[in-house]
């Protein structure tokens, strides 16, 4: 299952941001892989209290989302989805900035993690 983990300042999560960010991230993946792929995407929003987030060695009050997107490594190299990694980085960054505001764009850190075949499991079985 393609999955997002988003570490974001707790104070940003105000009850209205969550559904919009979840939908926007899911739609971003759909822009790259097709709308039907979106139904497979999981999203976890993990709030980090302001005093527990730092940049450059000091606490910060900036919204600086750290996003990890993981899925099977092979999906980043499909012939029918050329430049998948670059397209995902652009789409996810655009989606996040659209929800949280352009002021966060330069603070967004996105990691694309590729999981080798045979290294994921669903319902207790290797998938």
Backbone as JSON Lines, residues from 0, in Angstrom:
{"i":0,"aa":"X","n":[0.84,-1.18,0.0],"ca":[0.0,0.0,0.0],"c":[0.88,1.24,0.0]}
{"i":1,"aa":"X","n":[0.68,2.14,-0.93],"ca":[1.39,3.42,-0.9],"c":[0.99,4.18,0.37]}
{"i":2,"aa":"X","n":[1.97,4.79,1.01],"ca":[1.68,5.37,2.31],"c":[2.47,6.66,2.55]}
{"i":3,"aa":"X","n":[1.77,7.65,3.07],"ca":[2.38,8.91,3.51],"c":[2.46,8.94,5.03]}
{"i":4,"aa":"X","n":[3.6,9.38,5.54],"ca":[3.73,9.79,6.94],"c":[4.15,11.25,6.9]}
{"i":5,"aa":"X","n":[3.33,12.1,7.49],"ca":[3.59,13.54,7.46],"c":[3.81,14.03,8.88]}
{"i":6,"aa":"X","n":[5.03,14.44,9.18],"ca":[5.33,15.06,10.46],"c":[5.17,16.56,10.27]}
{"i":7,"aa":"X","n":[4.27,17.13,11.06],"ca":[3.93,18.53,10.88],"c":[3.67,19.15,12.25]}
{"i":8,"aa":"X","n":[3.87,20.42,12.34],"ca":[3.67,21.13,13.6],"c":[2.24,20.9,14.09]}
{"i":9,"aa":"X","n":[2.1,20.43,15.31],"ca":[0.79,20.12,15.9],"c":[-0.18,21.29,15.79]}
{"i":10,"aa":"X","n":[0.33,22.48,16.0],"ca":[-0.53,23.67,15.97],"c":[-1.13,23.94,14.59]}
{"i":11,"aa":"X","n":[-0.56,23.36,13.56],"ca":[-1.11,23.51,12.21],"c":[-2.35,22.66,12.01]}
{"i":12,"aa":"X","n":[-2.42,21.56,12.74],"ca":[-3.55,20.63,12.61],"c":[-4.7,21.15,13.47]}
{"i":13,"aa":"X","n":[-5.63,21.83,12.8],"ca":[-6.69,22.54,13.52],"c":[-8.08,21.95,13.3]}
{"i":14,"aa":"X","n":[-8.16,20.77,12.73],"ca":[-9.46,20.16,12.47],"c":[-9.98,20.42,11.07]}
{"i":15,"aa":"X","n":[-9.5,21.49,10.44],"ca":[-9.91,21.76,9.05],"c":[-8.82,21.37,8.06]}
{"i":16,"aa":"X","n":[-7.58,21.4,8.52],"ca":[-6.44,21.09,7.65],"c":[-6.39,19.6,7.32]}
{"i":17,"aa":"X","n":[-6.68,18.75,8.29],"ca":[-6.49,17.31,8.12],"c":[-7.21,16.73,6.92]}
{"i":18,"aa":"X","n":[-8.52,16.92,6.78],"ca":[-9.19,16.31,5.62],"c":[-8.71,16.89,4.29]}
{"i":19,"aa":"X","n":[-8.37,18.17,4.28],"ca":[-7.89,18.79,3.03],"c":[-6.51,18.27,2.65]}
{"i":20,"aa":"X","n":[-5.62,18.11,3.64],"ca":[-4.27,17.63,3.35],"c":[-4.3,16.15,2.94]}
{"i":21,"aa":"X","n":[-5.09,15.35,3.62],"ca":[-5.22,13.94,3.25],"c":[-5.73,13.81,1.82]}
{"i":22,"aa":"X","n":[-6.76,14.56,1.47],"ca":[-7.31,14.5,0.1],"c":[-6.29,15.01,-0.92]}
{"i":23,"aa":"X","n":[-5.61,16.09,-0.6],"ca":[-4.65,16.68,-1.55],"c":[-3.48,15.74,-1.81]}
{"i":24,"aa":"X","n":[-2.96,15.1,-0.78],"ca":[-1.85,14.17,-0.97],"c":[-2.28,12.96,-1.78]}
{"i":25,"aa":"X","n":[-3.47,12.45,-1.48],"ca":[-4.0,11.31,-2.24],"c":[-4.19,11.69,-3.7]}
{"i":26,"aa":"X","n":[-4.74,12.86,-3.95],"ca":[-4.94,13.34,-5.33],"c":[-3.61,13.53,-6.05]}
{"i":27,"aa":"X","n":[-2.57,13.97,-5.33],"ca":[-1.26,14.16,-5.95],"c":[-0.73,12.85,-6.51]}
{"i":28,"aa":"X","n":[-0.89,11.78,-5.76],"ca":[-0.46,10.46,-6.25],"c":[-1.3,10.06,-7.46]}
{"i":29,"aa":"X","n":[-2.59,10.34,-7.4],"ca":[-3.47,10.05,-8.53],"c":[-3.1,10.81,-9.79]}
{"i":30,"aa":"X","n":[-2.57,12.03,-9.63],"ca":[-2.12,12.81,-10.8],"c":[-0.99,12.1,-11.52]}
{"i":31,"aa":"X","n":[-0.17,11.38,-10.78],"ca":[0.99,10.71,-11.36],"c":[0.63,9.31,-11.85]}
{"i":32,"aa":"X","n":[-0.12,8.55,-11.06],"ca":[-0.39,7.15,-11.37],"c":[-1.8,6.86,-11.86]}
{"i":33,"aa":"X","n":[-2.67,7.84,-11.83],"ca":[-4.05,7.64,-12.25],"c":[-4.99,7.65,-11.05]}
{"i":34,"aa":"X","n":[-6.21,8.11,-11.3],"ca":[-7.17,8.31,-10.21],"c":[-7.45,7.03,-9.42]}
{"i":35,"aa":"X","n":[-7.53,5.89,-10.08],"ca":[-7.83,4.64,-9.4],"c":[-6.79,4.25,-8.37]}
{"i":36,"aa":"X","n":[-5.58,4.71,-8.55],"ca":[-4.49,4.39,-7.63],"c":[-4.72,5.05,-6.27]}
{"i":37,"aa":"X","n":[-5.42,6.17,-6.28],"ca":[-5.64,6.92,-5.05],"c":[-6.34,6.14,-3.96]}
{"i":38,"aa":"X","n":[-7.21,5.21,-4.34],"ca":[-7.95,4.45,-3.32],"c":[-7.04,3.56,-2.48]}
{"i":39,"aa":"X","n":[-5.8,3.36,-2.93],"ca":[-4.84,2.53,-2.22],"c":[-3.97,3.33,-1.25]}
{"i":40,"aa":"X","n":[-3.99,4.65,-1.34],"ca":[-3.06,5.51,-0.6],"c":[-3.51,5.69,0.84]}
{"i":41,"aa":"X","n":[-2.58,5.42,1.77],"ca":[-2.81,5.7,3.18],"c":[-2.08,6.97,3.59]}
{"i":42,"aa":"X","n":[-2.63,7.72,4.53],"ca":[-2.0,8.96,4.99],"c":[-2.09,9.0,6.51]}
{"i":43,"aa":"X","n":[-0.94,9.21,7.15],"ca":[-0.9,9.46,8.59],"c":[-0.34,10.86,8.81]}
{"i":44,"aa":"X","n":[-1.08,11.67,9.54],"ca":[-0.62,13.01,9.91],"c":[-0.16,12.94,11.36]}
{"i":45,"aa":"X","n":[1.08,13.26,11.59],"ca":[1.69,13.13,12.91],"c":[2.06,14.52,13.41]}
{"i":46,"aa":"X","n":[1.35,14.96,14.43],"ca":[1.59,16.29,14.99],"c":[2.81,16.33,15.88]}
{"i":47,"aa":"X","n":[3.66,17.32,15.68],"ca":[4.85,17.53,16.49],"c":[4.68,18.87,17.21]}
{"i":48,"aa":"X","n":[4.66,18.87,18.55],"ca":[4.53,20.14,19.26],"c":[5.64,21.11,18.85]}
{"i":49,"aa":"X","n":[5.29,22.37,18.78],"ca":[6.2,23.41,18.28],"c":[7.57,23.36,18.95]}
{"i":50,"aa":"X","n":[7.61,23.16,20.25],"ca":[8.9,23.17,20.95],"c":[9.72,21.91,20.69]}
{"i":51,"aa":"X","n":[9.15,20.96,19.95],"ca":[9.89,19.73,19.62],"c":[10.33,19.69,18.16]}
{"i":52,"aa":"X","n":[10.19,20.76,17.45],"ca":[10.61,20.84,16.05],"c":[11.75,21.84,15.95]}
{"i":53,"aa":"X","n":[12.82,21.45,15.31],"ca":[13.95,22.35,15.15],"c":[14.48,22.35,13.74]}
{"i":54,"aa":"X","n":[15.05,23.46,13.34],"ca":[15.73,23.59,12.06],"c":[17.07,24.28,12.35]}
{"i":55,"aa":"X","n":[18.13,23.71,11.83],"ca":[19.45,24.3,12.03],"c":[19.92,24.29,13.47]}
{"i":56,"aa":"X","n":[19.41,23.35,14.24],"ca":[19.87,23.22,15.62],"c":[19.12,24.04,16.64]}
{"i":57,"aa":"X","n":[18.06,24.74,16.21],"ca":[17.28,25.54,17.15],"c":[15.79,25.29,16.93]}
{"i":58,"aa":"X","n":[15.0,25.38,18.01],"ca":[13.56,25.23,17.85],"c":[13.0,26.27,16.87]}
{"i":59,"aa":"X","n":[11.96,25.89,16.17],"ca":[11.36,26.81,15.2],"c":[9.85,26.8,15.33]}
{"i":60,"aa":"X","n":[9.24,27.9,14.96],"ca":[7.78,27.96,14.93],"c":[7.27,27.88,13.48]}
{"i":61,"aa":"X","n":[8.17,27.59,12.55],"ca":[7.78,27.48,11.14],"c":[7.04,26.18,10.88]}
{"i":62,"aa":"X","n":[6.09,26.25,9.96],"ca":[5.5,25.03,9.43],"c":[6.54,24.45,8.49]}
{"i":63,"aa":"X","n":[7.08,23.32,8.85],"ca":[8.12,22.68,8.04],"c":[7.79,21.2,7.93]}
{"i":64,"aa":"X","n":[6.82,20.86,7.07],"ca":[6.4,19.46,6.98],"c":[7.52,18.55,6.49]}
{"i":65,"aa":"X","n":[7.67,17.44,7.18],"ca":[8.57,16.39,6.71],"c":[7.68,15.24,6.27]}
{"i":66,"aa":"X","n":[7.73,14.95,4.99],"ca":[6.82,13.98,4.38],"c":[7.62,12.79,3.86]}
{"i":67,"aa":"X","n":[7.19,11.61,4.24],"ca":[7.77,10.4,3.69],"c":[6.67,9.67,2.93]}
{"i":68,"aa":"X","n":[6.96,9.33,1.67],"ca":[6.03,8.55,0.86],"c":[6.72,7.25,0.53]}
{"i":69,"aa":"X","n":[6.1,6.15,0.9],"ca":[6.72,4.85,0.62],"c":[5.76,3.97,-0.18]}
{"i":70,"aa":"X","n":[6.36,3.21,-1.07],"ca":[5.64,2.2,-1.84],"c":[6.68,1.27,-2.44]}
{"i":71,"aa":"X","n":[6.25,0.27,-3.14],"ca":[7.19,-0.67,-3.74],"c":[8.12,0.05,-4.7]}
{"i":72,"aa":"X","n":[9.38,-0.28,-4.6],"ca":[10.42,0.36,-5.41],"c":[10.1,0.3,-6.9]}
{"i":73,"aa":"X","n":[9.57,-0.81,-7.36],"ca":[9.3,-0.98,-8.8],"c":[8.34,0.08,-9.34]}
{"i":74,"aa":"X","n":[7.46,0.59,-8.5],"ca":[6.47,1.58,-8.96],"c":[7.11,2.9,-9.36]}
{"i":75,"aa":"X","n":[8.33,3.16,-8.88],"ca":[9.03,4.38,-9.28],"c":[9.68,4.25,-10.66]}
{"i":76,"aa":"X","n":[9.66,3.05,-11.22],"ca":[10.37,2.78,-12.48],"c":[9.49,2.19,-13.56]}
{"i":77,"aa":"X","n":[8.21,2.45,-13.53],"ca":[7.3,1.92,-14.53],"c":[7.45,2.67,-15.85]}
{"i":78,"aa":"X","n":[7.54,1.93,-16.95],"ca":[7.64,2.56,-18.27],"c":[6.46,3.47,-18.57]}
{"i":79,"aa":"X","n":[5.28,3.07,-18.11],"ca":[4.07,3.85,-18.39],"c":[3.94,5.1,-17.52]}
{"i":80,"aa":"X","n":[4.85,5.27,-16.56],"ca":[4.86,6.47,-15.71],"c":[6.28,7.03,-15.72]}
{"i":81,"aa":"X","n":[6.66,7.66,-16.84],"ca":[8.02,8.19,-16.92],"c":[8.26,9.3,-15.88]}
{"i":82,"aa":"X","n":[9.46,9.35,-15.37],"ca":[9.84,10.38,-14.39],"c":[8.94,10.39,-13.17]}
{"i":83,"aa":"X","n":[8.54,9.2,-12.71],"ca":[7.59,9.11,-11.59],"c":[8.1,9.84,-10.36]}
{"i":84,"aa":"X","n":[9.36,9.66,-10.01],"ca":[9.87,10.29,-8.79],"c":[9.8,11.82,-8.88]}
{"i":85,"aa":"X","n":[10.25,12.38,-9.98],"ca":[10.22,13.83,-10.15],"c":[8.79,14.35,-10.16]}
{"i":86,"aa":"X","n":[7.91,13.61,-10.81],"ca":[6.5,14.02,-10.86],"c":[5.86,13.96,-9.48]}
{"i":87,"aa":"X","n":[6.19,12.93,-8.71],"ca":[5.66,12.84,-7.35],"c":[6.15,13.97,-6.47]}
{"i":88,"aa":"X","n":[7.44,14.27,-6.55],"ca":[7.99,15.37,-5.74],"c":[7.25,16.67,-6.07]}
{"i":89,"aa":"X","n":[7.07,16.96,-7.33],"ca":[6.39,18.19,-7.73],"c":[4.93,18.18,-7.29]}
{"i":90,"aa":"X","n":[4.22,17.09,-7.54],"ca":[2.79,17.03,-7.21],"c":[2.54,17.09,-5.71]}
{"i":91,"aa":"X","n":[3.34,16.38,-4.93],"ca":[3.16,16.39,-3.47],"c":[3.51,17.76,-2.89]}
{"i":92,"aa":"X","n":[4.57,18.36,-3.38],"ca":[4.95,19.7,-2.9],"c":[3.86,20.71,-3.24]}
{"i":93,"aa":"X","n":[3.37,20.67,-4.47],"ca":[2.29,21.58,-4.87],"c":[1.04,21.37,-4.02]}
{"i":94,"aa":"X","n":[0.69,20.11,-3.78],"ca":[-0.52,19.8,-3.0],"c":[-0.38,20.31,-1.56]}
{"i":95,"aa":"X","n":[0.78,20.09,-0.98],"ca":[1.01,20.53,0.4],"c":[0.96,22.04,0.51]}
{"i":96,"aa":"X","n":[1.61,22.73,-0.42],"ca":[1.6,24.2,-0.41],"c":[0.19,24.74,-0.67]}
{"i":97,"aa":"X","n":[-0.58,24.06,-1.5],"ca":[-1.95,24.52,-1.77],"c":[-2.81,24.48,-0.51]}
{"i":98,"aa":"X","n":[-2.59,23.49,0.34],"ca":[-3.38,23.37,1.57],"c":[-2.82,24.27,2.68]}
{"i":99,"aa":"X","n":[-1.51,24.25,2.87],"ca":[-0.91,24.96,4.01],"c":[-0.49,26.38,3.7]}
{"i":100,"aa":"X","n":[-0.41,26.73,2.42],"ca":[0.01,28.06,2.01],"c":[1.38,28.05,1.37]}
{"i":101,"aa":"X","n":[1.59,28.95,0.46],"ca":[2.85,29.03,-0.28],"c":[4.06,29.26,0.63]}
{"i":102,"aa":"X","n":[3.83,29.86,1.8],"ca":[4.95,30.14,2.7],"c":[5.65,28.87,3.18]}
{"i":103,"aa":"X","n":[5.01,27.7,3.06],"ca":[5.66,26.46,3.51],"c":[6.46,25.77,2.41]}
{"i":104,"aa":"X","n":[6.27,26.16,1.16],"ca":[6.9,25.46,0.04],"c":[8.39,25.22,0.25]}
{"i":105,"aa":"X","n":[9.11,26.25,0.64],"ca":[10.57,26.12,0.79],"c":[10.96,25.3,2.0]}
{"i":106,"aa":"X","n":[10.04,25.02,2.89],"ca":[10.33,24.24,4.1],"c":[9.95,22.77,3.96]}
{"i":107,"aa":"X","n":[9.26,22.41,2.88],"ca":[8.8,21.03,2.71],"c":[9.97,20.12,2.38]}
{"i":108,"aa":"X","n":[10.11,19.05,3.16],"ca":[11.09,18.02,2.9],"c":[10.31,16.75,2.57]}
{"i":109,"aa":"X","n":[10.58,16.18,1.4],"ca":[9.88,14.98,0.95],"c":[10.9,13.88,0.68]}
{"i":110,"aa":"X","n":[10.66,12.73,1.27],"ca":[11.49,11.56,1.03],"c":[10.63,10.51,0.34]}
{"i":111,"aa":"X","n":[11.11,10.02,-0.8],"ca":[10.43,8.92,-1.49],"c":[11.17,7.64,-1.11]}
{"i":112,"aa":"X","n":[10.49,6.75,-0.43],"ca":[11.1,5.5,0.01],"c":[10.59,4.37,-0.88]}
{"i":113,"aa":"X","n":[11.52,3.58,-1.36],"ca":[11.17,2.43,-2.18],"c":[11.35,1.15,-1.4]}
{"i":114,"aa":"X","n":[10.3,0.35,-1.31],"ca":[10.34,-0.9,-0.57],"c":[10.59,-2.04,-1.56]}
{"i":115,"aa":"X","n":[11.66,-2.81,-1.35],"ca":[11.95,-3.92,-2.26],"c":[10.82,-4.96,-2.26]}
{"i":116,"aa":"X","n":[10.65,-5.64,-3.37],"ca":[9.64,-6.69,-3.46],"c":[9.86,-7.71,-2.36]}
{"i":117,"aa":"X","n":[8.78,-8.16,-1.77],"ca":[8.86,-9.14,-0.71],"c":[9.12,-8.57,0.66]}
{"i":118,"aa":"X","n":[9.16,-7.24,0.76],"ca":[9.45,-6.61,2.06],"c":[8.26,-5.86,2.63]}
{"i":119,"aa":"X","n":[7.06,-6.16,2.15],"ca":[5.85,-5.59,2.72],"c":[4.91,-6.75,3.05]}
{"i":120,"aa":"X","n":[3.99,-6.49,3.94],"ca":[3.03,-7.5,4.29],"c":[1.65,-6.9,4.49]}
{"i":121,"aa":"X","n":[0.64,-7.69,4.19],"ca":[-0.75,-7.28,4.4],"c":[-1.45,-8.45,5.07]}
{"i":122,"aa":"X","n":[-2.14,-8.18,6.14],"ca":[-2.91,-9.2,6.87],"c":[-2.05,-10.39,7.28]}
{"i":123,"aa":"X","n":[-0.81,-10.14,7.64],"ca":[0.06,-11.18,8.14],"c":[0.8,-12.0,7.1]}
{"i":124,"aa":"X","n":[0.68,-11.59,5.83],"ca":[1.36,-12.33,4.76],"c":[2.19,-11.38,3.93]}
{"i":125,"aa":"X","n":[3.32,-11.87,3.44],"ca":[4.15,-11.06,2.54],"c":[3.34,-10.76,1.3]}
{"i":126,"aa":"X","n":[3.34,-9.48,0.93],"ca":[2.53,-9.05,-0.22],"c":[3.45,-8.64,-1.37]}
